[in-house]
Amino acid sequence: MPPRLDRALRLVVVTPEMHRVHHSIDRQETDSNFGFNLPWWDRLFGTYRAQPALGHLRMTLGIDRFRDPQELWLHRMLWQPLRNDPARSAHQVNTP
């Protein structure tokens, strides 16, 4: 989608590029752009972030602790929300 069109649409709906920031490994970016259809909530509550700090091409997606290929097995993915992992609440930020 052309950047100009994306910027205009973000005033009315959440665009894929806008929500993609939420999937960043950087905790400040993960804690932003929660909306999946209406962008107003993020703007209202101060969680809107226009772009990732490293840009979309250099941004790392995902959760660091789930990068192990064994975590991608179906039974492990189903168990992830139920695990009591102290690292889950640790503040991790991706540094270049």
C-alpha positions in Angstrom: 0.0 0.0 0.0 1.4 3.4 -0.8 2.6 5.2 2.3 0.4 8.2 1.7 -2.7 6.0 1.5 -1.6 4.1 4.6 -1.3 7.4 6.6 -4.8 8.5 5.5 -6.4 5.1 6.3 -4.8 5.1 9.8 -7.2 7.9 10.7 -10.2 5.5 10.3 -9.0 1.9 10.4 -6.0 0.0 11.7 -3.8 -0.9 8.7 -1.6 -4.0 8.6 1.6 -1.9 8.8 0.3 0.0 11.8 -0.6 -3.2 13.7 2.7 -4.9 12.6 4.5 -2.5 15.1 2.7 -4.4 17.9 4.6 -7.6 16.9 8.0 -6.1 17.4 10.5 -7.7 19.8 11.1 -4.2 21.4 8.9 -4.1 24.5 7.9 -0.4 24.0 6.6 -1.3 20.5 4.9 -4.5 21.7 3.0 -2.4 24.2 1.6 -0.2 21.4 -0.9 -0.4 18.6 -3.2 -2.9 20.2 -6.2 -2.2 18.0 -7.1 -4.6 15.2 -9.8 -2.5 13.5 -10.2 0.9 15.1 -7.2 3.1 15.6 -8.9 5.6 18.0 -8.3 3.5 21.2 -4.5 3.6 20.8 -4.6 7.3 20.2 -6.9 7.9 23.1 -4.8 5.9 25.6 -1.4 7.0 24.3 -0.4 3.6 22.9 -0.2 4.7 19.3 3.2 4.4 17.6 3.5 5.4 14.0 6.6 3.5 13.1 9.1 1.1 14.8 12.3 2.7 16.0 14.4 0.6 13.6 12.0 1.0 10.7 9.8 -1.8 9.3 12.7 -3.4 7.3 15.1 -3.7 10.3 12.5 -4.4 13.0 12.7 -7.9 14.6 9.3 -9.6 15.0 8.2 -12.1 17.6 8.9 -12.9 21.2 12.6 -13.7 22.0 11.9 -16.6 24.3 9.8 -18.3 21.6 12.6 -18.2 18.9 13.7 -21.7 19.8 12.4 -24.1 17.1 11.2 -26.5 19.7 8.7 -23.8 20.9 7.1 -23.9 17.4 5.7 -27.4 17.9 1.9 -27.5 18.2 1.8 -28.9 21.8 4.3 -26.3 23.0 2.4 -23.4 21.4 -0.9 -24.5 23.0 0.9 -24.7 26.4 2.6 -21.2 26.1 -0.3 -19.1 27.6 -0.5 -21.5 30.6 3.2 -21.5 31.5 4.4 -19.7 34.6 7.6 -18.2 33.2 9.3 -15.4 35.2 11.0 -14.3 32.0 7.6 -13.4 30.6 7.4 -10.2 32.7 11.1 -9.3 32.2 11.6 -6.0 30.3 13.5 -7.0 27.1 14.4 -4.6 24.4 16.1 -5.4 21.1 19.4 -3.5 20.8 21.1 -3.2 17.4 
